Amino acid sequence: MPFDSSSPWALSAFESLGSFNVLTIGLATALVILFILTFRDPLASVPGPFWARWSPAWMIYHALRGDMHREMIQLHDKYGSIVRTGPYEVSIADPDAIQLIYGAGASFKKSDWYSVWQGRRKFDLFAERDASVHSTNRRFVNSIYSLSGLAEFEPYLDDVLDVFLSRLSQMDTQRIDMGYWAQLFAFDVIGELTFSKRFGFIESGTDKETFVHIDGALQSASWVGQVPWLYWVHDWLAPWIGNHLKVTNRNGLLREISAKEVSQRSSVPSSHPDMLDKFMEVHRKNPDQFDNAAVMSMSASNIFAGSDTTAISIGAILYYLCKYPQYKEKLMEEIFAEADAGHIGRTNAPYKVTRNMSYLQACIQEGLRCHPAVGMSMPRVVPPEGLAVNGVHIPGGIVAGTNPWVIHRNKEIFGDDADIFRPDRWLDGNVSQKKRFFFAFGAGSRTCIGKSLSLLEISKLLPCLLLEYDIEFADPTAQIEEHCWWFVKIENLNLCLKRRGVQ
């Protein structure tokens, strides 16, 4: 009987055979591609989450969740000193490698993650990836942010501190969100020191929705930075589709505030010396290299970064002091001793005194170690010669970075109790090693230029605040929340302030 290819049975057989062949070919092709990708994968031997091997989706997911700081600690605990976090990116926790990446003279430049922060701005100290350009630009303003340069502004910081303490007195024994109020304080300080005017946040008790724009920029940049090409596609399409990425707030709203102040300064002089005066003086001396755009860039950067980092640090230190009251009591002994000696007062804490209060500074260092403001990797591009990490060769072009939350919990550096708050570790021996791996303000030539200003604010506020108030948790059982969108913000830090009796 001849074979009838048109019969239903034959057609069904051919269809089944065709489906089988398509499926087989598809699986075979996928296996070949998988084999090629694995064989040619420069990071094939580096352990990490499964999905991180194939796309930046893993990084985007955790950037959006805001848990990168805690997630990276767990990954390094699981996989060791080197963890794969993307197709061409690794997280490093090995001290020797960290020194090579961030140490003096390192040839590891910032990755494209920073390009979404800079956008089209030509002058941007934080995001500038060219080391020589950054070095040149930083020299223009270094002296303004130095301790000697900031000394001129200390009396005006005292004015804001006085207003802040007076405002808090109206909320005596009340439950207040100290994380939020610390940011109101830091924001008004930046306004006073940069533009000779507070923003009025302390008096009104509200940020007038300014923080929403900053938080939006931080959250947006933290995930868009994982796929920087998306930012530039959006930038190209923006004239037709509009702006849909909040990271542009950094170059939008805050820049507009700065532009307004710069414009007014030409006709309305400042009431006292401020940082804008200093920026404009640099411009007058170097009009070509430090133009008006640079003046606005530095002013806007003060607003954007100057409030969040300091407020986060103040909140973290107070949180740990309340959580570990034995250290708060020890700190109070030092504060009361300085007050009894007439060196500090309830509204007066000269930095020349507080910077030499050893236990105060130990508490500040430890608070910043346990809760550094930055909670994501500070990514750098491996130079052509590559990088060796515990016998693993990382080729040039790969992005490698260190997360401050990870390195700050390294037991080889900070001791077996690195997971807990213990200020006395900064008074023990071998402090130089701890300082070498202290990443609260970055490291190397890219250390945050506002470091001295932040420490100045914190060192003056804490003694006055603790001298005036006994501070404790409003609800000892309540849990704070942490959101890591580059900066690790503390939410629901509700504290109770009880005014102390006159000593």
N, C-alpha and C positions, 0 to 999 in steps of 0.2 A: 504494500500500500504506500503510494508516494506521500512524501511529507508535505502537508498543506500549511504553508507559512502564514496563510490568512486566517487560520482557525483561531478561535478565542483562546484555546490552550496555548498555542504557539505564541500569540501576541503577549499573553500573560507571562510566558517563560522569558521572552525577549525583554519585556519591561523589567522583570525581576533581575535578569542578568545585567541589564543596563544600570539599574539602581545599585546592584552590587559593585559593578565596575566603578561607578562614580564615587561611591562611598569608599571603596578600596583606594582609588587614586587620590581622593581627598585626604584620607588618613595618611597615606604614604607621603604625600606632599608636605603635610603638616609635620610629620616626623622628620623628614629631610630638613625642613626649615628650622625645626627645633634643634636638630643635631648641628646644623651650621651655626646657628646663633650661639648655642652652648659652646661649640668648639672654638668659635672666634670671640667669645665673650671675654673681655680683659679682666673682668671681676668674677669669673666663674667660681673661683675658690673662696670668695668672701661670703660668709654666711649672713643671712638676714631674712626678713619677711618674704614669703613667696612672691607676692604681687609686686614688691619693690624691684624685683629683677626685670620686669617686663615693661613698666611704664612709670611715669611720675604720679600715677593715680594714688598710690599709697601715701605719698607725701602730701598731696592735695587733700586727701581725706582727713588726715590728722591735723593739717593746718586749719581746715574748716572746723573740726571738732574742738580745736583749742586745747589739745592735750599733749602736744609734741614734747613738752619738757618732761612729763612723767613717763611717756611712752619710751623715750630714748633711754632713760635710766633702766627701765625693765629690759630693753633690748640688749644693752651692754652687759647687764647682769646675766643674761641668757647666752649671748654669743661671744662675749669677750671684748677686747680692746679695739676691734675694727668690725663695723657692721655696715652691710650694704643697705642703703636707703633709696636707691634709684638705679635705673639702668647704667648710669655713669656717675654715680655719687656714693660716697661712703662717709660714715661718721667715725671719727677717731677719738679714742680715749687713752692712747699710749702717751705718757709724758714726754718721752724722747722725740716722738714724731710731732707732738704739739709744739715743742720748742723750735723744730725745723720749720713748721708752717707759719707760726706767728712771731718768732723771735726776731731780734734786730738783724736787719739786712736780708730778711727772707725774700725769696723771689716768687712767692705764691701771691698772685694778685686776686682781688675780689672777683667773684663769679658774676655771670649775667643776672643772677637773682637780684642784684642791686640795681640793675638797669631800670627796673620798673619804678624804683624810688626816685631815680634821677630824672627820668623822662628826657625831655629835650633841654634841660637846664645845663648850662656850661659850667657853672660854679656850684658844686655841692660837695662839701667835705665828707659827709657820711657816705654817699653813694659813689663817689669818684673811684674808678677802677684803675686808672693809670697812676702808678706809684709816684712817678716824677711830678705829674701835675698836682697830685694831692699834696706832696711835700712842699711845692712852691706856694700853693694856695694857703696851706696851713701856716706857713711862716708869716703871712700877712697879719694873722689874727692871734697867733700864739700868746703874745704878751698880754692881750686883753683878757684872756681866760686864765692867766697865771695867777698864783696866790698874791703876788705883789700887785698885779693889775686889779684884782678883785677887791683888794683892801680899800680902795677908794670908794667902793659901793657899799661897804658894810653898814654905814649909818642908815642907808635907805632901806636895807634889808631889815634893820632893827625897827624901822617905822612900820613895816608890814607885819612883823612879828608882834608888835604891840597891838595893832588892830586885830590880829588873829586871836590873841589871848583874850582881848576884851570881848570879842564876839563869842568865844567859847564860854565866857563867864555867864552869858545869858542862857546857857544850856546846862548849867551845873546839875549834876546827877542824872541828866537825861541820857537816853540811849541815842548815840550818834554813830553814823557810819564814818569811822575815822579814815578809811581809805579815800572816801569821797572828799572829806574836809581837808585831808592832806593835799589833795590835788587842787582844791580851791586855793589853798595857801600857796602852793608852789607856782600856780598860774599867775597869781597876783604878784608874787615876787619877781617873776620873769617880766611882767608888764612894767613894774617899777624900775627894775634894773636896766631893761632894754629901752623903754620909751619914756621913762620918768612919769609913768601913770599906771595905777592899778587898773585892772579890768572891772573892779567892783564886785568880784565874785564872793569875797569874804563877807562883805556887808549884806549882800542880798541873799547869801546862802544858796546860790544857784549858779550854774555855769552857763545859763542861757543857751543850752543845747550845743555849746561849742565842743564838749567832749564827745558828743555823738559823731561829729565830723572826724575827729581824730581817731576814735575807735573804728569807724568805718574804713578809714585809710589803712590802719594797721591790719585789720582783718582781711581786707581786700589784697593788700600787698603780700601778706604771708602766704596766700595760696597762688596768686597770679605769678609770684616770683618763681614758682616751680615750673611754669610754662611761659617764660618771658616773651616768646614769639606771639602769644595771644595778646599781650599788652600792645605790641607794635601793630598788629593787625587792627586792633580796636582803635588805636591812635590814628591809623590811616583812614579808617571808615568813619571816625567820629563826626566829620562835617556832614555826613549823610544820615547816620543812625543816632547821633547824639552820644552823650557820655553815660556809660553804664558801669564803669569801674570806679569804686570809691577811693582807690589809691590816688587818684588825681586830686583829691582834696588837699594833699600835701603841697601840690603845685597850684592849687586853686584858691580856696577860701582863705587859708592861712597866709598865702602870698599876697592876697588882696589886702588883708589887715596890715601887713608889713608895708605894702606899697602906699597905703593911705598915710601911715605914720611918717614914712620917708618924705612923701610929698608935703605934708604939713610942716615938717621940721624946717624947711627952707624959709617959711614965713613966721612960724611960731617956735621960738627957741625953747629948749628944755629948761625945767625949773632947777635941775641939778645935773651934774655929770652923769651920763649914762652910756650904755654900750652902743647905742645908735650913733651917738657923737663920735665914739671911737671908730666905728665902721666908716663913717663919712670922712673922718680924718685920713684913714688909710686910703680911701678913694681919691681924696684930693692929692695925695702924694703919689699915687699909682693909678691914674685915671684909665690907663689902657688895660692893665692887668687885673685891676680890682674896680670894675665898673659899677653902675647903679644896680645892675642885676645881682652882682655879688653882695652888695649891701642888703638888698631885699632877701637874698638867699640866707644869709647869716641870721637876719632878724627872724625870718620865718622858721628856721631850724631851732632857734631858741624857744619859740612858742611850741613847736611840735614835740620836740624831744625833752625840753627843759622841765616840763611839768610832770609828764608821766613817770619818767625814771625816778625822779626825786620823791614823788608821792608814793610810788610803789615801795621804795626803800624805807620811807618813814613808816608806812603801814606794816611792812614786814617786821621791822625791828620792834615796834610796839606789840605786834602779835606774839612774837617769841618771848618778849619780856613778861607778857601776861600769862603765857603758857608755862613759863619756867620762872615762877615768882622768886625763887632763891637767888637768881641772878639779878632780878630787878632790885631786890633788897640790897645786894652788894653794890649795885650801881648807885642806889640812893645814898649809901654811906659816903661815897665819893662826892656826890652832888651836894649833900648837906655840909660836908667838910669844906668844900670850896665856897659855899654860901656863907658859912660861919666866919670864914676868913675874909669875907668881903670881896672875893674875886668875881663872883657872879651873883645875879639877883633874879627876881621873878620875871623881869622883862629885859634883863641885860646879861648876855653871856658872850663876852668878847671871844672871838675866834682864837686869839693868841693864848687864851686860857684853855678853852675847850679842846683845842687840838692837842694839848699836852695832858689832858685828863685820860690817863692810861686805860681805865676800865670802861669809860664811855667809848673810847675809840675801839676797844676790843669788842664791845657790844655792837657797834656799828659794823665793823668788819665781819663779825659772825652773822649778823642779820643779812648782810649782802651776800655772804657765802651760802647760807641756807636758802635764800630766795633772791638770786640775781635777777635783775629786771629783764634781761634778755633770756628767753627760754627756747630759742631755736638755734640750730647750727649757724656758725659764722662762716659761710662757705668760701673756699679759696680754690683756685685752679692749680693743679699740680704742674710744675714746670716740665719741660721736655725730658729732662734726665730721670724723672720719676721719683717715687718716694717708697722707702722700705719701712714696713710696719710689722714688727714681730715675724720677720722672715717672708712676709708677703710683699710682692712688688706691685705698687700702684703706678701704672703708666702715666705719662704726661697727658694732660688734657682732661683727666678725671677730676671731678669736683670733690674736695675733701674738706671737712670742717669739724669743729669741736663745739659741743653744746655745753655752756657754762654749768648747767644743772648736773651734767654727768661728771665733769672734771672736778667740780666742787665736792663731790661725794667719793672721790678716790681715796681709799683707805691708806694706800701707800704714802700719800702726800699729807692728808689731814688727820690720819689716825684711825684706829679701829672704830671709834665712835663718830665717824664723819657724817653719819645719818642724823645726828641730833645737834641741837643748839647748845654750844658750850663756849662762851666767850673767852674763858681762860686759856684756850688753845693758842690764842694770839699773844699770850704772855709767857708761854712755855718756850723751850729751846727750839732751834731750827725754824724760826719764823721766816727766814729768808726764802726757804723752799716754798712755804705756804704762799708768800707774797708773789713768788714767781709764777704760780699757777692760779692766781686770783684773777678771775675773768669777769668780774662784775661790771667793769667798764671797758671790756675788750682787752686787747693786748698789743704789744709792740708799737710800731709807728702809727697804727690805727686805733690806739686807745682813745676813748671818747674825750673830745676837747673840753666838754663840760664837766669833767670829773671833779675838778677843784670847786666849781660852783655848787655842785650837788652836795659835796661833803661839807662845804661851808654852811649851807642851809640846814642840813641835818644836824650838824654839830652845835648849832646855835639854838635850834628849835627844841631838841629833846631835853636838855637840862632845864630850860625855862618851863616847858610843859610839865615835866615830872616834878619840878619844884613847886609848881602851882597846884597840881592835881595828883591824887592817887587814882591810878587808872587800872581798870580790870575789865574782864569780859562782862558784857551785859547779860549774856546767857552762857555760862561755862560749858553747856552741853551742845551749843550750836556749832555747826561746821561752816568754815569759810569756803568760798568757791574760788577757783583759779581758772582764768581764761588766758591761754597762751596764743596771742596773735602778735608774734615777734616779742612784744613785751608781755610779761606774765602779770596780769592785773588781778588784784585781790578784791573779791566782792563779799559783801555782807560782813565786813569787819566791824561789827557793832560793839562799841566799848562804852563803859560807864565812867564818867569823869566826876570825881568827888573832890571838891576843893579842900585843900589841907588847912589846918588851923595855922594861924600866924606863929612862926617859930620865935 
